[in-house]
Amino acid sequence: MCLCIPSEICELDAKDQRAVVDTLGVKRDISTHLIAEPLAIGDYLLIHVGFAISKLSPSEAIESLNEYQAMLSNMSERDAEALFH
């Protein structure tokens, strides 16, 4: 199962079409090749297997992140950690 959790762009390399994103505190390097619209630091993306697949509005991202935070707060620590490994 794959969860698409909104990820915020922390660093952006437009030339190489790469970005570093923060997903609930976990940072990772991803490709932005599939996103045609302009991107900026602070934008939110959905990521699948290392590729940005969609850009979200801030309101969509925050609503989704709030739902994930509520879900995580109801999970055991072990189960919550398993989502990111």
PyMOL Python script that loads the backbone (N, CA, C, O; Angstrom):
from pymol import cmd

cmd.read_pdbstr("""\
ATOM      1  N   MET A   1       0.844  -1.171   0.000  1.00  0.00           N
ATOM      2  CA  MET A   1       0.000   0.000   0.000  1.00  0.00           C
ATOM      3  C   MET A   1       0.891   1.236   0.000  1.00  0.00           C
ATOM      4  O   MET A   1       1.946   1.261   0.634  1.00  0.00           O
ATOM      5  N   CYS A   2       0.461   2.230  -0.702  1.00  0.00           N
ATOM      6  CA  CYS A   2       1.223   3.477  -0.780  1.00  0.00           C
ATOM      7  C   CYS A   2       0.357   4.625  -0.282  1.00  0.00           C
ATOM      8  O   CYS A   2      -0.775   4.804  -0.731  1.00  0.00           O
ATOM      9  N   LEU A   3       0.900   5.396   0.644  1.00  0.00           N
ATOM     10  CA  LEU A   3       0.220   6.590   1.125  1.00  0.00           C
ATOM     11  C   LEU A   3       0.866   7.807   0.493  1.00  0.00           C
ATOM     12  O   LEU A   3       2.074   8.003   0.625  1.00  0.00           O
ATOM     13  N   CYS A   4       0.098   8.609  -0.177  1.00  0.00           N
ATOM     14  CA  CYS A   4       0.623   9.862  -0.734  1.00  0.00           C
ATOM     15  C   CYS A   4       0.396  10.958   0.291  1.00  0.00           C
ATOM     16  O   CYS A   4      -0.690  11.530   0.385  1.00  0.00           O
ATOM     17  N   ILE A   5       1.435  11.239   1.050  1.00  0.00           N
ATOM     18  CA  ILE A   5       1.379  12.262   2.084  1.00  0.00           C
ATOM     19  C   ILE A   5       1.973  13.539   1.505  1.00  0.00           C
ATOM     20  O   ILE A   5       3.068  13.504   0.945  1.00  0.00           O
ATOM     21  N   PRO A   6       1.278  14.661   1.627  1.00  0.00           N
ATOM     22  CA  PRO A   6       1.835  15.911   1.100  1.00  0.00           C
ATOM     23  C   PRO A   6       3.232  16.181   1.656  1.00  0.00           C
ATOM     24  O   PRO A   6       3.488  16.029   2.851  1.00  0.00           O
ATOM     25  N   SER A   7       4.113  16.582   0.766  1.00  0.00           N
ATOM     26  CA  SER A   7       5.506  16.858   1.114  1.00  0.00           C
ATOM     27  C   SER A   7       5.832  18.284   0.698  1.00  0.00           C
ATOM     28  O   SER A   7       5.497  18.708  -0.408  1.00  0.00           O
ATOM     29  N   GLU A   8       6.490  19.023   1.593  1.00  0.00           N
ATOM     30  CA  GLU A   8       6.815  20.422   1.329  1.00  0.00           C
ATOM     31  C   GLU A   8       8.216  20.546   0.738  1.00  0.00           C
ATOM     32  O   GLU A   8       9.160  19.934   1.238  1.00  0.00           O
ATOM     33  N   ILE A   9       8.350  21.330  -0.315  1.00  0.00           N
ATOM     34  CA  ILE A   9       9.654  21.549  -0.939  1.00  0.00           C
ATOM     35  C   ILE A   9      10.519  22.406  -0.017  1.00  0.00           C
ATOM     36  O   ILE A   9      10.132  23.509   0.369  1.00  0.00           O
ATOM     37  N   CYS A  10      11.709  21.876   0.335  1.00  0.00           N
ATOM     38  CA  CYS A  10      12.682  22.589   1.183  1.00  0.00           C
ATOM     39  C   CYS A  10      13.821  23.165   0.352  1.00  0.00           C
ATOM     40  O   CYS A  10      14.326  24.250   0.639  1.00  0.00           O
ATOM     41  N   GLU A  11      14.216  22.429  -0.676  1.00  0.00           N
ATOM     42  CA  GLU A  11      15.291  22.848  -1.583  1.00  0.00           C
ATOM     43  C   GLU A  11      14.833  22.513  -2.988  1.00  0.00           C
ATOM     44  O   GLU A  11      14.117  21.533  -3.199  1.00  0.00           O
ATOM     45  N   LEU A  12      15.246  23.326  -3.950  1.00  0.00           N
ATOM     46  CA  LEU A  12      14.800  23.127  -5.323  1.00  0.00           C
ATOM     47  C   LEU A  12      15.951  23.370  -6.282  1.00  0.00           C
ATOM     48  O   LEU A  12      16.647  24.381  -6.190  1.00  0.00           O
ATOM     49  N   ASP A  13      16.146  22.431  -7.207  1.00  0.00           N
ATOM     50  CA  ASP A  13      17.139  22.565  -8.271  1.00  0.00           C
ATOM     51  C   ASP A  13      16.379  22.455  -9.589  1.00  0.00           C
ATOM     52  O   ASP A  13      16.216  21.362 -10.132  1.00  0.00           O
ATOM     53  N   ALA A  14      15.916  23.592 -10.097  1.00  0.00           N
ATOM     54  CA  ALA A  14      15.092  23.604 -11.305  1.00  0.00           C
ATOM     55  C   ALA A  14      15.857  23.079 -12.515  1.00  0.00           C
ATOM     56  O   ALA A  14      15.275  22.428 -13.383  1.00  0.00           O
ATOM     57  N   LYS A  15      17.152  23.355 -12.576  1.00  0.00           N
ATOM     58  CA  LYS A  15      17.964  22.921 -13.717  1.00  0.00           C
ATOM     59  C   LYS A  15      17.986  21.397 -13.835  1.00  0.00           C
ATOM     60  O   LYS A  15      17.789  20.854 -14.922  1.00  0.00           O
ATOM     61  N   ASP A  16      18.223  20.716 -12.727  1.00  0.00           N
ATOM     62  CA  ASP A  16      18.285  19.251 -12.741  1.00  0.00           C
ATOM     63  C   ASP A  16      16.939  18.603 -12.436  1.00  0.00           C
ATOM     64  O   ASP A  16      16.839  17.377 -12.369  1.00  0.00           O
ATOM     65  N   GLN A  17      15.913  19.414 -12.253  1.00  0.00           N
ATOM     66  CA  GLN A  17      14.563  18.940 -11.943  1.00  0.00           C
ATOM     67  C   GLN A  17      14.564  17.990 -10.742  1.00  0.00           C
ATOM     68  O   GLN A  17      14.046  16.875 -10.802  1.00  0.00           O
ATOM     69  N   ARG A  18      15.166  18.475  -9.646  1.00  0.00           N
ATOM     70  CA  ARG A  18      15.254  17.728  -8.391  1.00  0.00           C
ATOM     71  C   ARG A  18      14.795  18.639  -7.263  1.00  0.00           C
ATOM     72  O   ARG A  18      14.815  19.863  -7.390  1.00  0.00           O
ATOM     73  N   ALA A  19      14.384  18.032  -6.169  1.00  0.00           N
ATOM     74  CA  ALA A  19      14.014  18.804  -4.985  1.00  0.00           C
ATOM     75  C   ALA A  19      14.255  17.955  -3.753  1.00  0.00           C
ATOM     76  O   ALA A  19      14.274  16.726  -3.818  1.00  0.00           O
ATOM     77  N   VAL A  20      14.440  18.630  -2.628  1.00  0.00           N
ATOM     78  CA  VAL A  20      14.435  17.971  -1.325  1.00  0.00           C
ATOM     79  C   VAL A  20      13.105  18.356  -0.696  1.00  0.00           C
ATOM     80  O   VAL A  20      12.763  19.535  -0.606  1.00  0.00           O
ATOM     81  N   VAL A  21      12.360  17.341  -0.263  1.00  0.00           N
ATOM     82  CA  VAL A  21      11.053  17.584   0.341  1.00  0.00           C
ATOM     83  C   VAL A  21      11.029  17.063   1.768  1.00  0.00           C
ATOM     84  O   VAL A  21      11.789  16.167   2.137  1.00  0.00           O
ATOM     85  N   ASP A  22      10.144  17.640   2.555  1.00  0.00           N
ATOM     86  CA  ASP A  22       9.932  17.233   3.944  1.00  0.00           C
ATOM     87  C   ASP A  22       8.555  16.591   4.032  1.00  0.00           C
ATOM     88  O   ASP A  22       7.537  17.223   3.746  1.00  0.00           O
ATOM     89  N   THR A  23       8.544  15.316   4.435  1.00  0.00           N
ATOM     90  CA  THR A  23       7.303  14.570   4.609  1.00  0.00           C
ATOM     91  C   THR A  23       7.172  14.212   6.076  1.00  0.00           C
ATOM     92  O   THR A  23       7.783  13.247   6.536  1.00  0.00           O
ATOM     93  N   LEU A  24       6.388  14.972   6.811  1.00  0.00           N
ATOM     94  CA  LEU A  24       6.191  14.742   8.248  1.00  0.00           C
ATOM     95  C   LEU A  24       7.521  14.629   8.985  1.00  0.00           C
ATOM     96  O   LEU A  24       7.688  13.776   9.857  1.00  0.00           O
ATOM     97  N   GLY A  25       8.468  15.499   8.624  1.00  0.00           N
ATOM     98  CA  GLY A  25       9.760  15.534   9.301  1.00  0.00           C
ATOM     99  C   GLY A  25      10.845  14.680   8.676  1.00  0.00           C
ATOM    100  O   GLY A  25      11.998  14.739   9.103  1.00  0.00           O
ATOM    101  N   VAL A  26      10.498  13.887   7.671  1.00  0.00           N
ATOM    102  CA  VAL A  26      11.478  13.041   6.979  1.00  0.00           C
ATOM    103  C   VAL A  26      11.826  13.723   5.662  1.00  0.00           C
ATOM    104  O   VAL A  26      10.947  13.988   4.841  1.00  0.00           O
ATOM    105  N   LYS A  27      13.124  14.009   5.463  1.00  0.00           N
ATOM    106  CA  LYS A  27      13.557  14.679   4.232  1.00  0.00           C
ATOM    107  C   LYS A  27      14.074  13.650   3.237  1.00  0.00           C
ATOM    108  O   LYS A  27      14.738  12.678   3.597  1.00  0.00           O
ATOM    109  N   ARG A  28      13.744  13.900   1.966  1.00  0.00           N
ATOM    110  CA  ARG A  28      14.226  13.008   0.908  1.00  0.00           C
ATOM    111  C   ARG A  28      14.402  13.779  -0.389  1.00  0.00           C
ATOM    112  O   ARG A  28      13.774  14.815  -0.609  1.00  0.00           O
ATOM    113  N   ASP A  29      15.265  13.253  -1.236  1.00  0.00           N
ATOM    114  CA  ASP A  29      15.536  13.833  -2.547  1.00  0.00           C
ATOM    115  C   ASP A  29      14.573  13.199  -3.544  1.00  0.00           C
ATOM    116  O   ASP A  29      14.415  11.979  -3.570  1.00  0.00           O
ATOM    117  N   ILE A  30      13.932  14.028  -4.362  1.00  0.00           N
ATOM    118  CA  ILE A  30      12.961  13.499  -5.331  1.00  0.00           C
ATOM    119  C   ILE A  30      13.166  14.163  -6.694  1.00  0.00           C
ATOM    120  O   ILE A  30      13.847  15.181  -6.814  1.00  0.00           O
ATOM    121  N   SER A  31      12.563  13.561  -7.706  1.00  0.00           N
ATOM    122  CA  SER A  31      12.571  14.116  -9.057  1.00  0.00           C
ATOM    123  C   SER A  31      11.290  14.923  -9.273  1.00  0.00           C
ATOM    124  O   SER A  31      10.212  14.533  -8.824  1.00  0.00           O
ATOM    125  N   THR A  32      11.429  16.046  -9.964  1.00  0.00           N
ATOM    126  CA  THR A  32      10.258  16.854 -10.313  1.00  0.00           C
ATOM    127  C   THR A  32       9.978  16.808 -11.819  1.00  0.00           C
ATOM    128  O   THR A  32       9.225  17.637 -12.330  1.00  0.00           O
ATOM    129  N   HIS A  33      10.573  15.852 -12.532  1.00  0.00           N
ATOM    130  CA  HIS A  33      10.430  15.754 -13.990  1.00  0.00           C
ATOM    131  C   HIS A  33       8.975  15.698 -14.459  1.00  0.00           C
ATOM    132  O   HIS A  33       8.666  16.187 -15.546  1.00  0.00           O
ATOM    133  N   LEU A  34       8.087  15.121 -13.673  1.00  0.00           N
ATOM    134  CA  LEU A  34       6.712  14.907 -14.117  1.00  0.00           C
ATOM    135  C   LEU A  34       5.791  16.100 -13.870  1.00  0.00           C
ATOM    136  O   LEU A  34       4.627  16.074 -14.271  1.00  0.00           O
ATOM    137  N   ILE A  35       6.294  17.134 -13.223  1.00  0.00           N
ATOM    138  CA  ILE A  35       5.473  18.308 -12.907  1.00  0.00           C
ATOM    139  C   ILE A  35       5.770  19.415 -13.918  1.00  0.00           C
ATOM    140  O   ILE A  35       6.895  19.909 -13.991  1.00  0.00           O
ATOM    141  N   ALA A  36       4.763  19.799 -14.695  1.00  0.00           N
ATOM    142  CA  ALA A  36       4.953  20.809 -15.739  1.00  0.00           C
ATOM    143  C   ALA A  36       4.862  22.236 -15.202  1.00  0.00           C
ATOM    144  O   ALA A  36       5.496  23.142 -15.743  1.00  0.00           O
ATOM    145  N   GLU A  37       4.087  22.440 -14.153  1.00  0.00           N
ATOM    146  CA  GLU A  37       3.894  23.804 -13.645  1.00  0.00           C
ATOM    147  C   GLU A  37       5.090  24.261 -12.818  1.00  0.00           C
ATOM    148  O   GLU A  37       5.832  23.431 -12.293  1.00  0.00           O
ATOM    149  N   PRO A  38       5.283  25.567 -12.697  1.00  0.00           N
ATOM    150  CA  PRO A  38       6.412  26.097 -11.920  1.00  0.00           C
ATOM    151  C   PRO A  38       6.328  25.675 -10.452  1.00  0.00           C
ATOM    152  O   PRO A  38       5.244  25.574  -9.877  1.00  0.00           O
ATOM    153  N   LEU A  39       7.497  25.432  -9.866  1.00  0.00           N
ATOM    154  CA  LEU A  39       7.585  25.041  -8.459  1.00  0.00           C
ATOM    155  C   LEU A  39       8.433  26.044  -7.701  1.00  0.00           C
ATOM    156  O   LEU A  39       9.301  26.707  -8.270  1.00  0.00           O
ATOM    157  N   ALA A  40       8.165  26.144  -6.401  1.00  0.00           N
ATOM    158  CA  ALA A  40       8.930  27.048  -5.540  1.00  0.00           C
ATOM    159  C   ALA A  40       9.080  26.410  -4.169  1.00  0.00           C
ATOM    160  O   ALA A  40       8.291  25.549  -3.782  1.00  0.00           O
ATOM    161  N   ILE A  41      10.096  26.839  -3.444  1.00  0.00           N
ATOM    162  CA  ILE A  41      10.266  26.384  -2.065  1.00  0.00           C
ATOM    163  C   ILE A  41       8.996  26.745  -1.296  1.00  0.00           C
ATOM    164  O   ILE A  41       8.481  27.858  -1.407  1.00  0.00           O
ATOM    165  N   GLY A  42       8.505  25.791  -0.520  1.00  0.00           N
ATOM    166  CA  GLY A  42       7.265  25.980   0.229  1.00  0.00           C
ATOM    167  C   GLY A  42       6.052  25.358  -0.437  1.00  0.00           C
ATOM    168  O   GLY A  42       5.015  25.185   0.203  1.00  0.00           O
ATOM    169  N   ASP A  43       6.169  25.013  -1.733  1.00  0.00           N
ATOM    170  CA  ASP A  43       5.065  24.323  -2.412  1.00  0.00           C
ATOM    171  C   ASP A  43       4.922  22.913  -1.857  1.00  0.00           C
ATOM    172  O   ASP A  43       5.867  22.348  -1.308  1.00  0.00           O
ATOM    173  N   TYR A  44       3.726  22.353  -2.009  1.00  0.00           N
ATOM    174  CA  TYR A  44       3.448  20.989  -1.561  1.00  0.00           C
ATOM    175  C   TYR A  44       3.253  20.076  -2.760  1.00  0.00           C
ATOM    176  O   TYR A  44       2.611  20.438  -3.746  1.00  0.00           O
ATOM    177  N   LEU A  45       3.828  18.876  -2.650  1.00  0.00           N
ATOM    178  CA  LEU A  45       3.743  17.880  -3.708  1.00  0.00           C
ATOM    179  C   LEU A  45       3.285  16.545  -3.137  1.00  0.00           C
ATOM    180  O   LEU A  45       3.450  16.267  -1.949  1.00  0.00           O
ATOM    181  N   LEU A  46       2.700  15.721  -4.015  1.00  0.00           N
ATOM    182  CA  LEU A  46       2.487  14.314  -3.692  1.00  0.00           C
ATOM    183  C   LEU A  46       3.598  13.545  -4.391  1.00  0.00           C
ATOM    184  O   LEU A  46       3.905  13.804  -5.554  1.00  0.00           O
ATOM    185  N   ILE A  47       4.200  12.599  -3.677  1.00  0.00           N
ATOM    186  CA  ILE A  47       5.360  11.857  -4.175  1.00  0.00           C
ATOM    187  C   ILE A  47       5.010  10.373  -4.275  1.00  0.00           C
ATOM    188  O   ILE A  47       4.351   9.819  -3.396  1.00  0.00           O
ATOM    189  N   HIS A  48       5.459   9.740  -5.356  1.00  0.00           N
ATOM    190  CA  HIS A  48       5.322   8.288  -5.504  1.00  0.00           C
ATOM    191  C   HIS A  48       6.643   7.753  -6.036  1.00  0.00           C
ATOM    192  O   HIS A  48       7.131   8.212  -7.068  1.00  0.00           O
ATOM    193  N   VAL A  49       7.214   6.799  -5.346  1.00  0.00           N
ATOM    194  CA  VAL A  49       8.496   6.157  -5.674  1.00  0.00           C
ATOM    195  C   VAL A  49       9.565   7.151  -6.142  1.00  0.00           C
ATOM    196  O   VAL A  49      10.259   6.917  -7.131  1.00  0.00           O
ATOM    197  N   GLY A  50       9.682   8.254  -5.417  1.00  0.00           N
ATOM    198  CA  GLY A  50      10.737   9.216  -5.693  1.00  0.00           C
ATOM    199  C   GLY A  50      10.429  10.261  -6.745  1.00  0.00           C
ATOM    200  O   GLY A  50      11.293  11.071  -7.079  1.00  0.00           O
ATOM    201  N   PHE A  51       9.214  10.260  -7.275  1.00  0.00           N
ATOM    202  CA  PHE A  51       8.812  11.234  -8.288  1.00  0.00           C
ATOM    203  C   PHE A  51       7.633  12.057  -7.791  1.00  0.00           C
ATOM    204  O   PHE A  51       6.669  11.509  -7.256  1.00  0.00           O
ATOM    205  N   ALA A  52       7.709  13.371  -7.967  1.00  0.00           N
ATOM    206  CA  ALA A  52       6.554  14.220  -7.692  1.00  0.00           C
ATOM    207  C   ALA A  52       5.507  13.919  -8.756  1.00  0.00           C
ATOM    208  O   ALA A  52       5.803  13.952  -9.950  1.00  0.00           O
ATOM    209  N   ILE A  53       4.284  13.625  -8.323  1.00  0.00           N
ATOM    210  CA  ILE A  53       3.234  13.283  -9.286  1.00  0.00           C
ATOM    211  C   ILE A  53       2.127  14.331  -9.337  1.00  0.00           C
ATOM    212  O   ILE A  53       1.310  14.329 -10.258  1.00  0.00           O
ATOM    213  N   SER A  54       2.099  15.229  -8.348  1.00  0.00           N
ATOM    214  CA  SER A  54       1.052  16.236  -8.318  1.00  0.00           C
ATOM    215  C   SER A  54       1.452  17.375  -7.395  1.00  0.00           C
ATOM    216  O   SER A  54       2.113  17.169  -6.377  1.00  0.00           O
ATOM    217  N   LYS A  55       1.041  18.580  -7.768  1.00  0.00           N
ATOM    218  CA  LYS A  55       1.239  19.751  -6.911  1.00  0.00           C
ATOM    219  C   LYS A  55      -0.098  20.051  -6.239  1.00  0.00           C
ATOM    220  O   LYS A  55      -1.146  20.021  -6.884  1.00  0.00           O
ATOM    221  N   LEU A  56      -0.053  20.342  -4.934  1.00  0.00           N
ATOM    222  CA  LEU A  56      -1.264  20.631  -4.170  1.00  0.00           C
ATOM    223  C   LEU A  56      -1.321  22.101  -3.783  1.00  0.00           C
ATOM    224  O   LEU A  56      -0.293  22.765  -3.647  1.00  0.00           O
ATOM    225  N   SER A  57      -2.533  22.593  -3.608  1.00  0.00           N
ATOM    226  CA  SER A  57      -2.680  23.932  -3.040  1.00  0.00           C
ATOM    227  C   SER A  57      -2.334  23.838  -1.557  1.00  0.00           C
ATOM    228  O   SER A  57      -2.456  22.765  -0.966  1.00  0.00           O
ATOM    229  N   PRO A  58      -1.906  24.933  -0.952  1.00  0.00           N
ATOM    230  CA  PRO A  58      -1.603  24.893   0.487  1.00  0.00           C
ATOM    231  C   PRO A  58      -2.786  24.410   1.323  1.00  0.00           C
ATOM    232  O   PRO A  58      -2.598  23.665   2.284  1.00  0.00           O
ATOM    233  N   SER A  59      -4.004  24.825   0.967  1.00  0.00           N
ATOM    234  CA  SER A  59      -5.164  24.403   1.763  1.00  0.00           C
ATOM    235  C   SER A  59      -5.410  22.903   1.648  1.00  0.00           C
ATOM    236  O   SER A  59      -5.749  22.260   2.642  1.00  0.00           O
ATOM    237  N   GLU A  60      -5.246  22.327   0.446  1.00  0.00           N
ATOM    238  CA  GLU A  60      -5.390  20.874   0.275  1.00  0.00           C
ATOM    239  C   GLU A  60      -4.338  20.132   1.089  1.00  0.00           C
ATOM    240  O   GLU A  60      -4.634  19.142   1.757  1.00  0.00           O
ATOM    241  N   ALA A  61      -3.110  20.624   1.021  1.00  0.00           N
ATOM    242  CA  ALA A  61      -2.010  19.962   1.724  1.00  0.00           C
ATOM    243  C   ALA A  61      -2.220  20.005   3.231  1.00  0.00           C
ATOM    244  O   ALA A  61      -2.046  18.991   3.907  1.00  0.00           O
ATOM    245  N   ILE A  62      -2.587  21.155   3.761  1.00  0.00           N
ATOM    246  CA  ILE A  62      -2.765  21.291   5.208  1.00  0.00           C
ATOM    247  C   ILE A  62      -3.929  20.435   5.696  1.00  0.00           C
ATOM    248  O   ILE A  62      -3.838  19.809   6.751  1.00  0.00           O
ATOM    249  N   GLU A  63      -5.012  20.405   4.942  1.00  0.00           N
ATOM    250  CA  GLU A  63      -6.153  19.556   5.313  1.00  0.00           C
ATOM    251  C   GLU A  63      -5.734  18.086   5.368  1.00  0.00           C
ATOM    252  O   GLU A  63      -6.067  17.372   6.314  1.00  0.00           O
ATOM    253  N   SER A  64      -5.009  17.648   4.354  1.00  0.00           N
ATOM    254  CA  SER A  64      -4.547  16.260   4.306  1.00  0.00           C
ATOM    255  C   SER A  64      -3.554  15.966   5.428  1.00  0.00           C
ATOM    256  O   SER A  64      -3.640  14.922   6.074  1.00  0.00           O
ATOM    257  N   LEU A  65      -2.611  16.882   5.663  1.00  0.00           N
ATOM    258  CA  LEU A  65      -1.630  16.679   6.735  1.00  0.00           C
ATOM    259  C   LEU A  65      -2.301  16.601   8.101  1.00  0.00           C
ATOM    260  O   LEU A  65      -1.883  15.817   8.953  1.00  0.00           O
ATOM    261  N   ASN A  66      -3.333  17.404   8.316  1.00  0.00           N
ATOM    262  CA  ASN A  66      -4.072  17.335   9.579  1.00  0.00           C
ATOM    263  C   ASN A  66      -4.735  15.973   9.753  1.00  0.00           C
ATOM    264  O   ASN A  66      -4.763  15.433  10.858  1.00  0.00           O
ATOM    265  N   GLU A  67      -5.267  15.417   8.664  1.00  0.00           N
ATOM    266  CA  GLU A  67      -5.876  14.077   8.719  1.00  0.00           C
ATOM    267  C   GLU A  67      -4.824  13.017   9.057  1.00  0.00           C
ATOM    268  O   GLU A  67      -5.068  12.137   9.882  1.00  0.00           O
ATOM    269  N   TYR A  68      -3.656  13.105   8.418  1.00  0.00           N
ATOM    270  CA  TYR A  68      -2.588  12.140   8.715  1.00  0.00           C
ATOM    271  C   TYR A  68      -2.113  12.271  10.154  1.00  0.00           C
ATOM    272  O   TYR A  68      -1.873  11.265  10.820  1.00  0.00           O
ATOM    273  N   GLN A  69      -1.974  13.504  10.642  1.00  0.00           N
ATOM    274  CA  GLN A  69      -1.537  13.702  12.031  1.00  0.00           C
ATOM    275  C   GLN A  69      -2.544  13.081  12.995  1.00  0.00           C
ATOM    276  O   GLN A  69      -2.152  12.452  13.978  1.00  0.00           O
ATOM    277  N   ALA A  70      -3.832  13.250  12.723  1.00  0.00           N
ATOM    278  CA  ALA A  70      -4.868  12.653  13.574  1.00  0.00           C
ATOM    279  C   ALA A  70      -4.772  11.131  13.537  1.00  0.00           C
ATOM    280  O   ALA A  70      -4.896  10.472  14.570  1.00  0.00           O
ATOM    281  N   MET A  71      -4.552  10.576  12.349  1.00  0.00           N
ATOM    282  CA  MET A  71      -4.421   9.131  12.210  1.00  0.00           C
ATOM    283  C   MET A  71      -3.197   8.628  12.974  1.00  0.00           C
ATOM    284  O   MET A  71      -3.277   7.629  13.689  1.00  0.00           O
ATOM    285  N   LEU A  72      -2.062   9.323  12.823  1.00  0.00           N
ATOM    286  CA  LEU A  72      -0.832   8.905  13.495  1.00  0.00           C
ATOM    287  C   LEU A  72      -0.957   8.983  15.010  1.00  0.00           C
ATOM    288  O   LEU A  72      -0.387   8.155  15.721  1.00  0.00           O
ATOM    289  N   SER A  73      -1.686   9.954  15.504  1.00  0.00           N
ATOM    290  CA  SER A  73      -1.826  10.092  16.959  1.00  0.00           C
ATOM    291  C   SER A  73      -2.626   8.947  17.560  1.00  0.00           C
ATOM    292  O   SER A  73      -2.552   8.704  18.764  1.00  0.00           O
ATOM    293  N   ASN A  74      -3.391   8.241  16.732  1.00  0.00           N
ATOM    294  CA  ASN A  74      -4.175   7.102  17.207  1.00  0.00           C
ATOM    295  C   ASN A  74      -3.478   5.763  16.985  1.00  0.00           C
ATOM    296  O   ASN A  74      -4.026   4.718  17.335  1.00  0.00           O
ATOM    297  N   MET A  75      -2.274   5.781  16.406  1.00  0.00           N
ATOM    298  CA  MET A  75      -1.533   4.548  16.137  1.00  0.00           C
ATOM    299  C   MET A  75      -0.479   4.332  17.213  1.00  0.00           C
ATOM    300  O   MET A  75      -0.056   5.271  17.888  1.00  0.00           O
ATOM    301  N   SER A  76      -0.065   3.081  17.359  1.00  0.00           N
ATOM    302  CA  SER A  76       1.055   2.806  18.256  1.00  0.00           C
ATOM    303  C   SER A  76       2.317   3.392  17.631  1.00  0.00           C
ATOM    304  O   SER A  76       2.374   3.600  16.419  1.00  0.00           O
ATOM    305  N   GLU A  77       3.320   3.656  18.450  1.00  0.00           N
ATOM    306  CA  GLU A  77       4.575   4.234  17.950  1.00  0.00           C
ATOM    307  C   GLU A  77       5.216   3.314  16.917  1.00  0.00           C
ATOM    308  O   GLU A  77       5.727   3.786  15.901  1.00  0.00           O
ATOM    309  N   ARG A  78       5.195   2.019  17.163  1.00  0.00           N
ATOM    310  CA  ARG A  78       5.798   1.054  16.241  1.00  0.00           C
ATOM    311  C   ARG A  78       5.095   1.081  14.882  1.00  0.00           C
ATOM    312  O   ARG A  78       5.751   1.090  13.840  1.00  0.00           O
ATOM    313  N   ASP A  79       3.757   1.093  14.895  1.00  0.00           N
ATOM    314  CA  ASP A  79       3.016   1.124  13.637  1.00  0.00           C
ATOM    315  C   ASP A  79       3.241   2.431  12.885  1.00  0.00           C
ATOM    316  O   ASP A  79       3.367   2.428  11.660  1.00  0.00           O
ATOM    317  N   ALA A  80       3.292   3.550  13.609  1.00  0.00           N
ATOM    318  CA  ALA A  80       3.518   4.845  12.970  1.00  0.00           C
ATOM    319  C   ALA A  80       4.901   4.899  12.333  1.00  0.00           C
ATOM    320  O   ALA A  80       5.043   5.405  11.220  1.00  0.00           O
ATOM    321  N   GLU A  81       5.922   4.387  13.015  1.00  0.00           N
ATOM    322  CA  GLU A  81       7.281   4.381  12.462  1.00  0.00           C
ATOM    323  C   GLU A  81       7.371   3.502  11.227  1.00  0.00           C
ATOM    324  O   GLU A  81       8.147   3.795  10.317  1.00  0.00           O
ATOM    325  N   ALA A  82       6.593   2.431  11.178  1.00  0.00           N
ATOM    326  CA  ALA A  82       6.628   1.509  10.039  1.00  0.00           C
ATOM    327  C   ALA A  82       6.179   2.187   8.748  1.00  0.00           C
ATOM    328  O   ALA A  82       6.544   1.738   7.661  1.00  0.00           O
ATOM    329  N   LEU A  83       5.404   3.244   8.847  1.00  0.00           N
ATOM    330  CA  LEU A  83       4.948   3.950   7.650  1.00  0.00           C
ATOM    331  C   LEU A  83       6.091   4.593   6.882  1.00  0.00           C
ATOM    332  O   LEU A  83       5.970   4.832   5.680  1.00  0.00           O
ATOM    333  N   PHE A  84       7.196   4.878   7.557  1.00  0.00           N
ATOM    334  CA  PHE A  84       8.291   5.614   6.927  1.00  0.00           C
ATOM    335  C   PHE A  84       9.516   4.755   6.648  1.00  0.00           C
ATOM    336  O   PHE A  84      10.577   5.294   6.333  1.00  0.00           O
ATOM    337  N   HIS A  85       9.404   3.462   6.752  1.00  0.00           N
ATOM    338  CA  HIS A  85      10.551   2.583   6.475  1.00  0.00           C
ATOM    339  C   HIS A  85      10.255   1.640   5.358  1.00  0.00           C
ATOM    340  O   HIS A  85      11.107   0.830   4.992  1.00  0.00           O
TER     341      HIS A  85
END
""", "prot")
cmd.dss("prot")
cmd.show_as("cartoon", "prot")
cmd.util.cbc("prot")
cmd.orient("prot")
